Amino acid sequence: MTQTSDVILDRMMALHPKVIDLTLDRVWRLLGAVGNPQDRLPPVIHVAGTNGKGSTQAMIRAGLEANGHAVHAYTSPHLARFHERIRLAGTLIAEDRLTDVLESCYKANGTDPITYFEITTVAGLMAFAQTPADFTLLEVGLGGRLDATNVISDPALTIITPVDMDHQQFLGDTIGAIAGEKAGILKRGVACVVGPQHDEGMEVIEAQAAAVGAPLLAYGQHWHVGVERDRLIFQDETGLLDLPLPNLPGPHQVTNAGAAIAALRALGKDEAACEAAVTRAYWPARMEKLTTGPLVEMAAPAEIWLDGGHNPAAGRALADTLQALPKRPTHLICGMLNTKDVGGYLSALAKVAETLTAVSIPGEKNTIPAKRTAAQAAAVGLTAGVADTVQDAITAITAKDPNARILICGSLYLAGHVMRENST
């Protein structure tokens, strides 16, 4: 069999029976076996939080690259291809390079238990250590304290985006408990940019910062951001910036942009970097309007939008985004995983959508069956039905409402499936 990244990734799935098993012991063991690449990275910016991690990271990368910097970036999960998780000096990792680092990690690990995320994170760190760059952006996978990315002893900067309820079975069932896990990325003497937080979460973050000696740059205290006359206004102790609104859609992107700008200012970057952060960022499947592809063609003249948010805070942000768009009947196509709070996610969306068509996520064993998603949608007041496929759902919606706005939502895994379907 030809040795490809997909073949090796499939083998890695079998190394540990649990998909999520939070501890750093296995990661430290493997890092030692491959020469501790985490100690040879370009300056690291470590990003944790419940919502907004990816968007904030994308904005920071746009700003740094506009200042001429080469930037590594690590994110998860991927949408269409695993390669999306690892960006080397601005470019998605090539297949031969990915195969090399995955094979190296697989051989070094042997048959010892290790999760898929852990071993692939080590592979990403190896690739970063082998490639020259000016900065490394690391997005936490889950939590922070025990996440496989939390192996950098002296990052240049840490960031905690808004903390909300999600992954309670792993992180705790209160905002305070979850914030405590996120605050596990704080390091002594390393500044942390903190986005808007619930009071309970902020208290925990401040306590942990005091305990480890990490200075905070907190929203509402050290920096402020808002909208005035269709411009983004950012202010900190350095002064005021008057910038265009973020090109990433949604009111919530204003505070994400604020965190990105605060990070760039903490790194000593100029106004041009801050403007590029809000005008040049690209982050797929986060309220993204699809403009080409077979699904777009079959739906025309209806619009198709795609979003991978999946928790109650993401549902609220999505509802706010839809309300800010030009008025048009909105119909949801939704599929979710069985670890998610479906009712909590859909309750705000019920106020802005006409209907919901539920689908099961293809190829995902943890998908919620479409009928159960539809029942949860009906319980929060949505007119709900089911379809076997996304294509069937689009056909049914456009037959009744040819000028609809169709939003496919509920899971990054569903978003990835749609992106693959729409690229063929």
Secondary structure, 3 states (H helix, E strand, C coil): CCCCHHHHHHHHCCCCCCCCCCCCHHHHHHHHHCCCHHHHCCCEEEEECCCCHHHHHHHHHHHHHHCCCCEEEECCCCCCCHHHHEEECCEECCHHHHHHHHHHHHHHHCCCCCCHHHHHHHHHHHHHHHCCCCEEEEECCCCCCCCCCCCCCCCCEEEECCCCCCCHHHHCCCHHHHHHHHHHHCCCCCCEEECCCCHHHHHHHHHHHHHHCCCEEEECCCEEEEEECCEEEEEECCEEEEECCCCCCCCCHHHHHHHHHHHHHHCCCCHHHHHHHHHCCCCCCCCEEECCCHHHHHHCCCEEEECCCCCHHHHHHHHHHHHHCCCCCEEEEECCECCCCHHHHHHHHCCCCCEEEECCCCCCCCECCHHHHHHHHHHCCCEEEECCCHHHHHHHHHHHCCCCEEEEECCHHHHHHHHHHCCC
